[in-house]
Amino acid sequence: MKELELEEARGGYEKVDVMVKVDSYNTLIMAVENNLMTEEEVLDDRNRIRNYPLRKTKKSLFSMQMGYDIDETEAFFKKLEKEIHQKMHR
């Protein structure tokens, strides 16, 4: 299970949305590790998670809303997907 260590940024992804997606990826990783799903089910679930909506925080001169940095978050999701792929093909 990956820990979430992302930089905050104005105009980044909403933290709640990112956390939901990370939790879903981690749940899928645990299912793969424990052989609880077929490969087809894993791929379907992974595709469903990929399509989770990620809202952006409002970025304005007067807004102090902070979210997670978009580029860093996307790179983190790619690491999680790589981990899923590696665990599936052991």
Buried (B, 14 or more C-beta within 10 A) or exposed (E): EEEEEBEEBBBBBBBEBBEBBBEBBBEBBEBBEEEEBEEEEBEEBBEEBEEEEBEBBEEEEEEEBBBBBBEBBEEBBEEBBEBBEEBEEE
